[in-house]
Amino acid sequence: MDSVTQLVLGSAVSIATLGRRTAVWKAALWGGIAGTLPDLDALIDHGDAILNMVLHRAESHALLYLTLLSAPLAWLVSRLHREPDLFTRWWLALWLALVTHPLLDWMTVYGTQLLLPLTNTPYAVGSVFIIDPLYPLPLLLGVLLALLLRHGRGIAWARAGLVLSTAYLGWSVAAQQMATQRFLAHAPVPQLAPGNLLVTPAPFNTLLWRAVAVTPTHYYEGYYGLLDGDRPVR
């Protein structure tokens, strides 16, 4: 997902985890930083456009490496703000902000190497487009309200934003399955294997879906909108 979405997600997760234990702005700041950190590998030039694509979302998005990073980062933040008694809570908040980044990327189609160093297999659900304004909107509203409302009264809004945005991801998976079944029902060849069909959302939404079907001799492309009803897929 785009960096702004990842920043807002990290802030929301950190605010929700730390609650009233520290100032909301601290949680938002460091959660946003942790939520953005994994994408800094995009600044590394591997000398080849294909390598830059393949090696992005690799070590910096591995759940194990991010878990190892979370402890020293939490120690640094808790000491910087003179809150050593909150080290454990900072650790939990920053760990969640770090690992939710690759987990959200996993929902896109580009592939995220979550399980390095055990395997370099890129995992991808492909149920959300890399920029989908409906996903970060409740997160952004929740973070803003948490920052603007005094005495921690907005923290509940940040948590509500997380619930709504997560529910949207669940909807995207369900919508993808509905579209997949529709594409299989109108496959260009009989008995098309699901592994030969790629179904992803069109830009910025989860209502219009694009499919690419691969056969031994052809590539086929088609679109299906969830509001199309019984209209056949061409």
Secondary structure as UniProt FT lines:
FT   HELIX           3..18
FT   HELIX           19..21
FT   HELIX           24..36
FT   HELIX           37..43
FT   HELIX           49..55
FT   TURN            56..57
FT   HELIX           59..61
FT   HELIX           63..80
FT   TURN            81..82
FT   HELIX           84..86
FT   HELIX           87..106
FT   TURN            114..118
FT   TURN            133..135
FT   HELIX           136..148
FT   HELIX           150..152
FT   TURN            153..154
FT   HELIX           155..185
FT   TURN            190..191
FT   HELIX           194..196
FT   STRAND          197..201
FT   TURN            203..204
FT   STRAND          208..214
FT   STRAND          219..225
FT   TURN            226..227
FT   TURN            229..230
//
